Amino acid sequence: MAQSSTETDWVSRFADEVIAESERRAPGKPVVVASGLSPSGPIHLGNLREVMTPHLVADEIRRRGHEVRHLISWDDYDRYRKVPNGIEGIDASWAEHIGKPLTSVPAPAGSPHPNWAEHFKAAMVESLAELGVDYDPISQTEQYTAGAYREQILHAMKHRGDIDAILDQYRTKKAPKKQSQKPLDEAELEAEEGSGAASEDDGSGGASGYFPYKPYCGQCEKDLTTVTSYDDETTELAYTCTNCGFAETVKLSEFNRGKLVWKVDWPMRWAYEGVIFEPSGVDHSSPGSSFVVGGQIVRDIFDGVQPIGPMYAFVGISGMAKMSSSKGGVPTAADALKIMEPQLLRWLYARRKPNQSFKIAFDQEIQRLYDEWDKLEAKVADGSVLPADAAAHSRAARTAAGELPRTPRPLPYRTLASVMDITAGHDEQTLRILTELDPENPVTTLDEVRPRLDRAENWITNQVPADQRTIVREEPDTELLGSLDDEGRESLRLLLEGLDTHWSLDGLTTLVYGVPKVMAGLDAEAKPTPELKLAQRAFFALLYKLLVSRETGPRLPTLLLAVGADRVRKLLAA
């Protein structure tokens, strides 16, 4: 169902603006939104915001019945800049490929993909499908090598003096340092490296003048080339390669082995594709950066209009375990989707305005996020949800194409994680415990709690350090049991006495909180006092020590169910 334009969420406001702007610029045509991704390495969760921001806006526009195209440009014709750290099988010898297009660099050893770019695109393509992102992919390698931009390239070369004059306004300006989403977008990194008249950023040709086009060498395939001359009439372009010494003269009207420099390429594509909406990271927003300069170039050179372009803020990570971080050192959408369902990941991007930073949790915080999500689902179900929260939920749970696949019976993530921690993924044991959580409405098959169960298992297995995992004792701690005073032994007797009549998640919750109340001479329904809370904490610590040899662990009712009544009696009998 379409969201009303009076909704208070940021997506609706941008959708209003984009629809109005599209009708003004290109009436009767599909609304065009765009993202750009560089497959130079693992595409991380900060880059995902480059996709999710326009996706959410495009999806809202679709819900309102408009035709919309979400273009994702794969910047796979960018140069291979440097040998990335931490990727298995990649060492200093890979430096020989620096300067080649990403699609001309071999894939890492053992990859089923034909080249470097396709290898790193593949995981993101799979993740976007799981997230329900509908888009039109554009390979810049295919566009450039097919001659799709030939007219635009010739036009840029003809107006190279005008482009040079625009760039010259910014060459001496130094942008203030800001917090950035690292690693930076590859194209922007390339753009920031050069300075002065011969910068790599702007395509200067040294003493021979400025040229906004960079050929890839016909011999070594690298872009370490210098254009030495160009004739507007014949389109003859001469270049030499500083890497291998190769030189040739080509007709640019027929030549397809090169590309416009980034600060000209991006605005060219805005005009070529008719982009109405494209966000950019804070890295692009400073004076002299690609987005700022591009706005002037698209208008003055390509007779186009800069897209509506909100800046998006930093996406942080909390608690990514070293053992499972992406090869390359930064967590990706695929990493996140191993431990959280697509709805939760979509919600994290939908509920915050693009200019608000947020963190994606790989540590214990993920349990709290899931609790928040489940509370939101309950409010949606009972009608008590606020409009903006309802909108964020709707955008997370479904797209214009329909509902995303979901867990049929979404038990609390922290409960599932505790069960998987204790059972080490043993299916029969897991099903027994889950069946006993609510005996009146038992889980009958693990499929009811999947895929959430699998995500919780992946989190426990790959993100929780080994020293924080739960290992139930095999034998009673006779030394600790023997050291208990009468009060300690009585508290254990009361617990064991109540097991049979309280053997469910709710019942055991009542029991473990109730024992210290009874010991204090209070009614089982008594409200907690500071003194009672201290007594409860002490009792819980005792149970943890006796069951798992630590003072903390999974929630006690879940732990007791997981251990099983007979084993609990064996370990707690004083």
Order of alpha helices (4+ residues) and beta strands (2+ residues): alpha-beta-alpha-beta-alpha-beta-alpha-alpha-alpha-alpha-beta-beta-beta-beta-beta-alpha-beta-alpha-beta-beta-alpha-alpha-beta-alpha-alpha-beta-beta-alpha-alpha-alpha-alpha-alpha-alpha-alpha-alpha-alpha
